[in-house]
Amino acid sequence: MDGFRPIPGRIIKVLRGKMKIPGNSRALVKFDTLEKEDVVVKSVSLEDLDRLSLQIQKQIDYIPSHGIRTPRVISRCINSGRFEVVMEFVRGLDFVSFTNTASAEEFERVVSKLIFAVQSHFKSATLENFPIQVWTKKVQSLSSAALQKSIDQSLVSKMERFLVESAPEKILMGPCHGDLTFSNVIVERDGAVCVFDFLDPPIDTPVEDVSKLLQDAEFYWTLRKFSGDCDRTRVQIMWSHARKMILQEFLGIISQRDLAVFQVMTLARIIPYTSDQDVIDYLVKCIMRKINETDLTMRR
C-alpha cells in the first residue's frame, strides 16, 4: 500500500519521545512504551471510571471477524487518582490518509468490512419498543446546550420537534460500537481494520453505527477536522461512494426517516463539546439540511 505511515494522523505533539493525542471528552490519551512495547494509555478521573470501564468492556467483548479487530487491552488500574487503561499501539493509516493513497478496490474492501461488522450486529438485534423517555431527555439536554451556544431558537425548536415527533415506535436494539466514525478506524498494512474508541450512546442499537459512518460518508466530519496533507476532493469523492455502499446495504433494514432521525441526533450530540463558531454553524447547516431533505422526501 503506497504512502503507508505508521503513525495515525491524530497525533498532535511529540514530547520526550512520548506522543500525545487529543482525547475525547475529559479523557487523557498518550502514547508510551511498556516493556519495549508501544502502547496507548487512556485515563480519566475517578468520576468517569464507570463510563470508561463500560466502553473498554465493549472493546474487549467485541468479536473480531472478517478483518475487523480492536486494540488489545493490556491492563486496567487506578494510578495516581485516575482510572488508567493501557492498550496496544496499532500501526496503520488513519482513514483520511488511507483513502488518499488507496486504490478504489482497496477502499471498497475496507468499507465492505465495516459494513459487514455492522450487519452482524443487526443479525443479533431484537425489535423492541423505542425508549422514548430516554430519547426525549437527551433531546432536551441537547436543545438546552444548543441555546447556550446562541443557536437561533427557531432552529433549535425545529430540531427538537423533528427528533421527538419523528422518533420511531420500534427500534432494533442490540450491540453497537457507539462511535463508528472514520476517525476511529485504522487500516493496517495488511488491509486489516482496527476499530477503537467505543462509546455508550443514549440507545444501544446498530442504527447508531450506521448514522456514525454517514457522519463522515455524507457530512465529511473527520475530513473537516483533518489537519494533514491530502487530496480533499479525492477523499470526498471516495467517501461519497462509501455513502452509496452504506445506504445500499442498510436502507432495506432501516427506514429512511428513522436513519435521518439518528443522523440528526448524531450531529446534535457534537454541539455541547465545541465552542468553535464555524463548527457550530457547520453542524446546524448539516442538521437543517437533513431535516429539510427528510421532510421533503416524506411529503412526496
C-alpha positions as CSV (number, residue, x, y, z in Angstrom):
1,M,0.0,0.0,0.0
2,D,1.8,3.1,-1.2
3,G,2.3,6.0,1.2
4,F,2.0,3.8,4.3
5,R,2.6,5.8,7.5
6,P,3.0,4.0,10.9
7,I,1.6,6.9,12.9
8,P,-2.1,8.0,13.0
9,G,-2.8,11.5,11.7
10,R,-4.4,12.5,15.0
11,I,-1.1,12.7,16.8
12,I,-0.5,16.4,17.5
13,K,2.5,16.6,19.8
14,V,5.8,14.8,20.5
15,L,7.3,15.3,23.9
16,R,10.3,13.4,25.3
17,G,9.6,10.5,23.0
18,K,6.1,10.1,24.2
19,M,3.5,11.1,21.7
20,K,0.3,12.7,22.9
21,I,-3.0,12.7,21.1
22,P,-6.2,14.5,21.9
23,G,-8.7,12.5,24.0
24,N,-12.4,12.7,23.6
25,S,-14.5,14.3,26.4
26,R,-12.4,14.5,29.6
27,A,-10.1,11.6,28.8
28,L,-6.4,12.0,28.5
29,V,-4.7,9.9,25.8
30,K,-0.9,9.5,25.2
31,F,1.5,7.1,23.5
32,D,4.2,5.5,25.7
33,T,6.3,2.3,25.9
34,L,5.8,-0.6,28.3
35,E,8.4,-3.3,28.4
36,K,9.7,-2.3,25.0
37,E,6.2,-2.4,23.5
38,D,4.5,0.7,22.1
39,V,1.2,1.3,23.9
40,V,-1.7,3.8,24.2
41,V,-2.6,5.0,27.7
42,K,-6.1,6.3,28.2
43,S,-7.0,7.7,31.6
44,V,-9.9,9.5,33.2
45,S,-10.7,10.9,36.6
46,L,-12.5,8.6,39.0
47,E,-15.8,10.3,38.4
48,D,-15.7,8.9,34.8
49,L,-14.4,5.5,35.8
50,D,-17.8,3.7,35.3
51,R,-18.2,5.1,31.8
52,L,-14.7,4.3,30.6
53,S,-15.0,0.9,32.2
54,L,-18.2,0.2,30.2
55,Q,-16.6,1.5,26.9
56,I,-13.4,-0.7,27.4
57,Q,-15.5,-3.7,28.2
58,K,-17.4,-3.2,24.9
59,Q,-14.0,-3.2,23.2
60,I,-12.9,-6.4,25.0
61,D,-16.2,-8.1,24.2
62,Y,-16.1,-7.2,20.6
63,I,-15.8,-10.4,18.5
64,P,-13.2,-10.0,15.7
65,S,-14.5,-11.1,12.3
66,H,-13.7,-10.7,8.6
67,G,-10.7,-8.5,9.1
68,I,-12.1,-6.3,11.8
69,R,-10.4,-6.2,15.2
70,T,-9.9,-4.0,18.2
71,P,-6.7,-2.9,20.1
72,R,-5.6,-5.5,22.7
73,V,-6.2,-4.2,26.3
74,I,-3.1,-4.9,28.3
75,S,-4.2,-3.6,31.8
76,R,-6.7,-1.6,33.7
77,C,-5.9,0.0,37.1
78,I,-6.1,3.1,39.4
79,N,-3.0,5.1,39.0
80,S,-2.4,8.5,40.8
81,G,-6.1,9.0,41.4
82,R,-7.1,8.2,37.8
83,F,-8.5,5.2,36.1
84,E,-6.0,4.1,33.5
85,V,-6.3,1.7,30.6
86,V,-3.2,0.5,28.7
87,M,-3.7,-0.8,25.2
88,E,-1.5,-1.9,22.3
89,F,-0.5,0.7,19.8
90,V,-1.8,-0.2,16.4
91,R,0.4,0.8,13.5
92,G,-1.5,1.8,10.4
93,L,-3.1,4.6,8.4
94,D,-5.8,6.9,9.7
95,F,-8.8,6.7,7.4
96,V,-8.2,10.0,5.6
97,S,-4.6,9.0,4.8
98,F,-5.7,5.6,3.8
99,T,-8.4,7.0,1.4
100,N,-5.8,9.4,0.0
101,T,-3.5,6.6,-1.0
102,A,-5.7,3.5,-1.5
103,S,-6.9,2.2,-4.9
104,A,-10.6,2.0,-5.4
105,E,-10.5,-1.7,-4.9
106,E,-8.6,-1.4,-1.6
107,F,-11.0,1.3,-0.4
108,E,-14.1,-0.8,-1.2
109,R,-12.7,-3.8,0.6
110,V,-12.2,-1.8,3.8
111,V,-15.6,-0.2,3.6
112,S,-17.2,-3.6,3.0
113,K,-15.5,-4.9,6.2
114,L,-17.0,-2.0,8.2
115,I,-20.4,-2.7,6.6
116,F,-20.2,-6.4,7.4
117,A,-19.3,-5.7,11.0
118,V,-22.5,-3.6,11.4
119,Q,-24.6,-6.2,9.5
120,S,-23.5,-8.8,12.1
121,H,-24.9,-6.6,14.9
122,F,-28.2,-6.3,13.1
123,K,-28.4,-10.0,12.9
124,S,-28.3,-10.3,16.7
125,A,-30.5,-7.3,17.4
126,T,-34.1,-7.6,18.6
127,L,-37.1,-5.4,17.7
128,E,-38.2,-3.5,20.8
129,N,-40.2,-0.5,21.9
130,F,-38.3,2.7,21.3
131,P,-37.1,4.1,24.7
132,I,-38.8,7.4,24.1
133,Q,-38.3,8.7,27.6
134,V,-34.5,8.2,27.4
135,W,-34.5,9.8,23.9
136,T,-36.6,12.8,24.9
137,K,-34.4,13.5,27.9
138,K,-31.3,13.5,25.7
139,V,-33.0,15.7,23.1
140,Q,-34.0,18.3,25.8
141,S,-30.4,18.4,27.1
142,L,-29.1,18.9,23.6
143,S,-31.6,21.7,22.9
144,S,-30.6,23.4,26.1
145,A,-26.9,23.1,25.1
146,A,-27.7,24.5,21.6
147,L,-29.4,27.5,23.1
148,Q,-26.4,28.2,25.3
149,K,-24.3,28.2,22.1
150,S,-26.5,31.1,20.9
151,I,-28.1,29.0,18.1
152,D,-31.3,30.6,16.8
153,Q,-34.2,29.4,19.0
154,S,-36.4,28.7,16.0
155,L,-33.8,26.3,14.6
156,V,-33.4,24.6,18.0
157,S,-37.1,24.2,18.2
158,K,-37.3,22.8,14.7
159,M,-34.5,20.3,15.6
160,E,-36.2,19.3,18.8
161,R,-39.6,18.7,17.2
162,F,-38.1,16.6,14.4
163,L,-36.2,14.4,16.9
164,V,-39.2,13.8,19.2
165,E,-42.0,13.7,16.7
166,S,-40.2,11.6,14.2
167,A,-38.8,9.1,16.7
168,P,-39.9,5.5,15.7
169,E,-42.2,3.4,17.8
170,K,-39.9,0.3,17.4
171,I,-36.2,0.0,17.1
172,L,-33.7,-2.8,16.6
173,M,-31.9,-2.9,19.9
174,G,-28.5,-4.7,20.1
175,P,-24.7,-4.4,20.1
176,C,-23.0,-1.4,18.6
177,H,-19.7,0.3,18.6
178,G,-21.3,3.6,19.5
179,D,-18.9,5.9,17.7
180,L,-18.1,4.2,14.5
181,T,-16.8,7.3,12.6
182,F,-13.9,7.1,10.2
183,S,-11.7,8.9,12.8
184,N,-12.0,5.7,15.0
185,V,-10.7,3.4,12.3
186,I,-7.1,2.5,11.5
187,V,-6.2,0.5,8.4
188,E,-3.2,-1.8,9.0
189,R,-0.5,-2.6,6.4
190,D,-2.1,-6.0,5.5
191,G,-5.6,-4.4,5.0
192,A,-6.9,-5.4,8.3
193,V,-9.2,-2.9,10.0
194,C,-8.9,-1.9,13.7
195,V,-11.7,0.0,15.4
196,F,-11.3,1.7,18.7
197,D,-12.8,4.4,21.0
198,F,-16.0,2.6,21.7
199,L,-18.8,4.7,23.2
200,D,-22.0,4.2,25.2
201,P,-24.7,6.0,23.2
202,P,-28.1,7.0,24.5
203,I,-29.6,3.9,22.9
204,D,-27.7,0.7,22.1
205,T,-28.7,0.0,18.5
206,P,-26.7,-0.8,15.4
207,V,-28.6,2.0,13.7
208,E,-26.3,4.2,15.8
209,D,-23.3,2.8,13.9
210,V,-24.8,3.4,10.5
211,S,-25.5,7.0,11.4
212,K,-21.9,7.4,12.6
213,L,-20.5,6.0,9.4
214,L,-22.7,8.5,7.5
215,Q,-21.4,11.3,9.7
216,D,-18.3,11.0,7.6
217,A,-19.6,9.5,4.4
218,E,-22.2,12.1,4.0
219,F,-21.0,15.1,6.0
220,Y,-17.2,14.6,5.9
221,W,-16.8,15.3,9.6
222,T,-13.5,13.6,10.1
223,L,-12.1,15.1,6.9
224,R,-13.2,18.5,8.1
225,K,-11.1,18.0,11.3
226,F,-8.1,16.6,9.4
227,S,-5.0,18.9,9.5
228,G,-2.6,16.8,7.4
229,D,-1.9,16.9,3.7
230,C,-4.3,15.1,1.4
231,D,-6.3,15.5,-1.8
232,R,-9.6,16.5,-0.2
233,T,-11.5,16.3,-3.5
234,R,-10.4,12.7,-4.0
235,V,-11.3,11.8,-0.4
236,Q,-14.7,13.4,-0.7
237,I,-15.4,11.5,-3.9
238,M,-14.4,8.2,-2.4
239,W,-16.4,8.8,0.8
240,S,-19.4,9.7,-1.3
241,H,-19.0,6.3,-2.9
242,A,-18.9,4.8,0.6
243,R,-22.2,6.5,1.4
244,K,-23.8,4.8,-1.6
245,M,-22.4,1.4,-0.4
246,I,-23.7,2.0,3.1
247,L,-27.2,3.1,2.1
248,Q,-27.5,0.3,-0.4
249,E,-26.9,-2.2,2.4
250,F,-28.9,-0.7,5.2
251,L,-32.0,1.1,3.8
252,G,-33.6,-2.3,3.5
253,I,-33.2,-2.7,7.2
254,I,-33.7,0.9,8.4
255,S,-36.4,3.2,7.1
256,Q,-35.0,6.4,5.6
257,R,-36.8,8.6,8.2
258,D,-35.5,6.5,11.1
259,L,-32.0,6.8,9.8
260,A,-32.3,10.5,9.3
261,V,-33.5,10.9,13.0
262,F,-30.4,9.2,14.2
263,Q,-28.2,11.2,11.8
264,V,-29.6,14.4,13.2
265,M,-29.1,13.2,16.8
266,T,-25.5,12.2,15.9
267,L,-24.7,15.7,14.7
268,A,-26.5,17.4,17.5
269,R,-24.5,15.5,20.1
270,I,-21.3,17.2,19.0
271,I,-22.7,20.7,19.8
272,P,-22.1,20.7,23.5
273,Y,-18.4,19.7,23.0
274,T,-17.4,22.6,20.8
275,S,-17.0,26.4,21.2
276,D,-15.8,27.0,17.6
277,Q,-18.4,29.1,15.9
278,D,-17.5,27.8,12.5
279,V,-18.0,24.2,13.7
280,I,-21.3,25.1,15.3
281,D,-22.5,26.8,12.1
282,Y,-21.5,23.8,10.0
283,L,-23.3,21.4,12.3
284,V,-26.5,23.5,12.3
285,K,-26.3,23.7,8.5
286,C,-26.0,19.9,8.2
287,I,-28.8,19.3,10.7
288,M,-31.2,21.6,9.0
289,R,-30.3,20.2,5.6
290,K,-31.0,16.7,6.7
291,I,-34.3,17.7,8.4
292,N,-35.5,19.6,5.3
293,E,-34.4,16.8,2.9
294,T,-36.3,14.2,5.0
295,D,-39.4,16.2,5.3
296,L,-39.5,16.8,1.6
297,T,-39.0,13.1,0.9
298,M,-41.8,12.1,3.2
299,R,-44.2,14.6,1.6
300,R,-43.7,13.1,-1.9
